[in-house]
Amino acid sequence: MAEITAKSIIKESEKELANQFARIDEIALFNQEKVLNAFKNNKIQARHFNGSTGYGYGDDARDTLGKVFADVFKAESALVSPLISSGTHALTLMLFAVCKAGDKILSVTGEPYDTLMDVIQGENCGSLKDYGVSFEAIDLDIDENGDPHFRYDEIKKKIEKENITAIFMQRSRGYCWKQPLTISNIKDICDYVKSLKKDIIIIVDNCYGEFVNEKEPIEVGASLCAGSLIKNPGGGIAPTGGYVVGRADLVERAAQRLTCPGVGSEIGSYISSYLPFYQGLFLAPITVKNALKGSLLFARAYSKLGLETLPKQGYEPNDIVTSIKFNNKDNLIAFCRSIQEISPIDSNVTLEPWDMPGYQDQVIMAAGTFIGGASIELSADSPIREPFIAYVQGGLTYEHVKLAVEYSLNKILK
C-alpha cells in the first residue's frame, strides 16, 4: 500500500478539483474583461494615479476611481477611498447611510461579524444604538451540509408588523460553520422582501465575495454593498481603503458620514499615488482566482485527513474562505502557526492568541502579509472558542497556497 504523504494528498486533490478549477478560470476571464472594459470606458490615463493635497477639491483620480468601481459593480455610484480604514469602517458608513433616529435595520443572516457589534449596540461610542437606531437579527437555518436558508415567515412578520427601514445581509460566513450566501440566495431574498415592501433598502456586507462570481449583489437587487480594499477588490496591491457602492443617493449619504454633511464626496485628499488602487482592482479577478483555487485545495486536502471542511466536496466557492474544524484548541493554534511559518513576512514569529480590538473572544491570526492584515493574502485566523474552527483565506498566488497546504499537512502527518 502506497504511503500517504502531503504530496500525494495534494496530487489526488488537484486531480479531483480539475473541473472546478476550470470553472474558476472561466469566471476570472469574465471578470477580467469586465474590469478592463471599466478602465477603457472611463479613459483611465497615467494622470489618474496622481495624489492630491489639502481639501482634495477636484481630485479627478479619486472621483474617477469611484466611477470605475461603479462601472465594475453595475451601480449608479461608488465611494472608494483610502480614508476608509477597514471593512468595518466601510460597513459602518453603509449602515449609517440608510437610517436615522427611530429607524430599524433587520439582519436576515443572523448576528453580523464580531467587529460590527460595537457599531450596532455599543454604549456611548457613537453606535447605531446611541443614535436611536435599532437593529435586530433573524438567524439563518443551517442544514447538515452547512447550507444557509432564510426564515421567510419570520422575515415577513417583521416587515409587515414593524417599521423596517433596511435589510442587512452578510455574504461571507464570518466566524460561523456555514456556507456563504450565493448570488442566487441574495437575489431570492431581495425579490422576496421587495414583494413585501417595495421601497425597502437592502444592504450587503460584500467582504470576501467580490469577483467570486460573475455577478455582484447590486446586479440582483441590493441597494448598497460595501467592503475592504485589502481584501478581494484591492488585488493584494491596495495598501488600505474601502468602498461603498450602489444607489447614488445612498452612496452620497455614506460620503457625508465619511467627511461631513454639506461636502460629502467633494473633499478628501490623498497625497500618495492612487496607482495601487487602480492596479489592484485590475489584478483583482486573477488574485481572487488564485485564492479560490487555494480555498478548494485546503478544503479537499484536509477532508482527506478526516476533518470536517467547508466548502464541501463538489460545492462551488462563494467566498475566498475555507473552514477547517479542529475540535480542540491546541490543534487549531498549531495549524495557524504553521500558516505563519510558511508566510513570506514574519515567518519567524510564534503566534499567540490575544485580545484583538473589536472581537468578543481572544483571536489567533496568522497574517504574514505584505499589507498588514490583508486577508486577500494567505492568512488564517480564529476566535479561541469551540468548536475551534480555523478560517483560511486568500493567497496572492496559487503556488504559495499549495506550498502552505503541503507544509501544514506535513506538520500534521509527522
N, C-alpha and C positions, 0 to 999 in steps of 0.2 A: 504494500500500500504506500502511495507517494506521501512524502512528508508535507504537512500543511505549513506553508510559510507565508509571510506577508506578501511576497511577490506573487505566489500562486493565487492567493485570495484576490489580489488586485487584477491579475490577468483574467481570472474567471469572471470577476465582476464587470470588467470593461467589455468583455465579450457579450455578457447578458444585457448590458446597457446600450449596445450599439444603435438600436433603433431609436431609443430616447435621445441619445446624443445627436443623431441625425436630425430629429425634430427640433432640438435646441438650436442647431446650426441654421435651420430654416427661419426660426423666429429672429435670430440675431441678424440675419441678412435683411429681413423685412424691416426691423427697427433701425438698422444702419442706414438703409435707404430713406426712411422717414426722417432721421436726423440730418442726413446730408441734404435732403430737399429743404428742410427748415433753414439751414445755413444759406443755401442758394436763394431761397425766396426772400430772405432778409438781407441779401447782398453783403454778407459779412466780409470785412476787409481788415487789414492789419491795424488800422486806426482804432478798431473796436477793442483792442487789447489795452489801450491807454487808460491809466488811472486818473483820478480827479482829486481835488483838494477842497477845503473849505466846506461850503454848504452842498456842493455837488450839483448845483443848478445846471441843467442842460447836459448832464452826463450821458452822452449818447451810447457809450459802451454798456453802462448799467441798464439803460432803458431798452436797448436792442437785445441784450441777453434775455430780458423778460419776454420780448416778442418771440425770440427763438423757442424758449420753453413753451410759450402758449401755443405756438405752431406745432411743436412736437406732441404736446398733450391734447391737441384738438380743443383748446379752450379759448375763451374770449380774452383772457388777460393772465399775466403771471407776475408775481412779485418774487424776484430772485436776488438775493443779497448776501454778501459776506458778513453783513452786520447781523444776520440771523445766526446765532451762536451754536445752535444744535437742532436736532429733530424735535426735541421737546419744546424749544422756543418757537419753531415753525408751527407746531400743533397748537401752542398757546395763542399765537396770532390768529390762527384759523378759528379757534373756539370763541375768542372774544369778538371776532368779526361777524358772528352770526347771532349774537344775543345781546340783550340789555337787561337791566334790572327787572325782575318779575318773570323772565322767560325760563323755559325749561328745556334742557337737552336730554335726549334719551339715547343711551348706547344700546344697540341691539346685538352687540358682540361681547357682552359681559363687561367686567371691570377693565379699564384700559391699562396700558403698560405702567409699571410701577412709578416711573418718573413723572407721570401726569397726576398722581393722586393729590399732591400738594397744590397743583394748579387748580384742581377741581374743588377740593374741600379743605385746604389749609386754613389755619386761623391767623388773621391779622397779617397776611403776607401778600395781599392783592389778588387773592384767588377768586374764582367764579363765585364761590360762596360768599366771600366778603362783599362782592358787588351785587348780591341779591339774585344770582343766577343759580337755579337748582339743576342737579344732574342725577339721573337715575340709570341703572344698568339692568338690562334683562339678559340673563345668561343664555349662551348657546347650549343646545343639546349636542353632546359629542357621542357618536356611536363607537362601536368596538374597533373600527378602523381609524378612528381619530377624525372622521369627517364631521364638520360643523353643520348644524341645522338650526335655522331660525325658529323661534317660538312665535309663530304668526298670530295665534289667538291672543297672546299676552300683548303683543305689539299693537294689535288692533284695538284692544280695550283701552290702552294708554292713550292712543291718538284720538280715539272717539270721546273719551271722558275728560282728558286733561289738555291744557294748552301747551302742547309740544311744539316748540319752535323749530328744532333741528334734530335730525337723526345722525348719530355718530357711529362709525364703523372703524374697527381696527383690522386692516387687511392681513397683516402678518400674525404669527402665532403668539408673540410675546413670550412670557415665561409660563406657557401652558402646554400640556400634552394634547395637541390638536393639530390638524392640518390647517394651513392658512385658507382664507377665502379665495375662491376662484373669481374670475371676471364674471362668469355666469351667476355665481352666488350674489355678487354685487348688483348685477342687472336685475335679478329676481326681486331683491328687497327694494331696490329703487322703484321698480314698476309697482310693487305692492303698496308701499307707503304713499306713493303719489296717487294711487287709485283711491286712497282713503282721505288724503288731504293734498290737493293739487299743488299748493304753494309751499309745502314743507321744504325746508333746506336739508340737504344731505351732504355730510362732510365725511371724508375718508382719511384716516392715517395711512398713508401710502408707503411708509418706510419698509424697505427690503423688497418692495414689489415692482418697482419701476423696471421696464424693459424685460420683465419675465415673460410677459405675454405680448400678443400683437396689439392689444387694446389696453387703454388706461381707464381708470374709473370715470373720468369726465365723459368719455365716449358712450358710457352705458347708463348715464343718468345722474351721476354725482354732481353736486353744485360746486364743491371745493375739494381739493385734496392737497396734502402738504407732506413734506419730507425733508431729509437732510442731504446736503451735497457731499458729505463724507461717507455716504452710503452709495447706492446704485448710480444716481444721475451724475455724480462727480467723477465717475470713471477711475477713481484712485488717484486723480490728479488734483482736484479741487482741494485746497488746504483748509477750508472752513465753509460755513454758509448753509443756507436752507432756502426753501421755496414754498410759496402758496400759489396754487394755480386753479383757475375755474371762472366763475361768473364775474364779470368786470366790476360790478358794484361791490361785491363781497371782497374781492381782491383789494380794492382800494380801501375798504374798511380795515383790512389787515395791515395795509401800509400806514394808515392813520394810527394804528396801535404801535407799529414798529418805530415810527418817528414821532409825530404829534398831530393832533387834529388841525386841519387847515392847510397843511402842506403835504402830508402823506408821502406818496411816491415821488414827489418833486425834488426831494432832497436826499442826502445820504452819499457822502463821498467815500472813495477807497483809493488811497494813493498808490497802492501796489497794482501791478498789472492784472487785468481781467483774463489774460491768456489762459491760465489754468482752468478757469470755469468754462470757457468755450471749448478748450481742448478736451477737458474731462467729459463734457457732455458728448462730444464727438466720439470719444472712445468707449462711452458707457455701454452701448449694446454688446460690444465684444468682451468687455470686462465682466459684464453680467453673465454672458455665455460661459466664460471660464468658471465663474463662481457656481453656476447651476450644475455644470458637469461635475465639479468637485463635490457639491452637495449630494448628488446622487451616488457618487463613488463612496463617500463616507457612509451613507446610509446602507448601501448594499454590502460593503465590506464588513461593517460591524454587525450587520444582521447575520452574517455567516459565522460569527462567534457566539450566536445565540442571544444577543442583546436585542431589545426592542428598539426600533428606529423609526423615524419619520423623515422623509416621505416613505411610505410603504412600497413594497415591490410593485412595479407597474404604474405607480402614480406619477403623473406629470408634476413637476415642481411649480409651486405658485408663489414662492418667495425664495430667497437665496440661503435659507437656514436649514440645517439638519438637526434633529433632536435625537440624542442617544441617552437611553435610560440606564444608569449605572446602579441605582438602588442602594448605594452606600456612599458616604461622604469621602472616604479615602480614595476609592477608585475614581470618583469624579475629579477630585483635586489632582490626582496623578495624571489623568488624561489632559486636563487643562495645562498642567506643567509641561507635558510632552509637546503640546502645540506651541507653547512659548519657546521651548528649546529648539524647535525646527523653524523658528522665525528669523528673518534677516536682521531684525533690530532687537537688542536686549535679549539675545538668546541665552545669555549667562545669568539672567535674573531668575531667582527662585520665587515663584508666586505664593502668596498667602491670601486667604480671604480677608476682606476689610470692609469697613463701614463706608460704603461709597455714597456720596451725596445723591439724594432722590430715591434711594431704594429702601425697602422695608426690612430686608434681611442683609446679612453680610453677603458680599458678592466676590467671586473669584473671576478674574478677567485676564485671559491670555490675549495680548494685543501687541505683538512685536512688529509694529507697523511704522511705515514711513510718515504717515499723517497720524498724529496722536489720536488713538481711539477709533480710527477709521474702520468700520465694520464691512466695507466692501473689500478690504484686505483680509487675509486669513486671520481669523480670531475665534476664540471660544470663551464662553462665559456662562455663569450660572449663579443664581442665588443659592446659598447654602441652606436648602430646605428639602424635605422629602418630596418626591421620590428621587431626588438627586439626578437631575437631567442636565446634560451638557448641551448647550446650543452653539453649534458651529456655523460660522457664516463666512462668506467672502472667499477671496483668492484672486489676486490680480492675474495670475497665470494658472492654468490647469496643472502644469507641470509641478508647480510649487505645492499645490494641494495633493497631488499624487505622492510626492515625496513625504508630505506630512502624514498621509494615510499609512504609508509604509513604515515610517519611523514610529508612529504611535502604536501600530499593530505589533511591531517588533517588541516594544516595551511590554505589551500585554502577553505575548506569546512566550517571552522569557520568564 
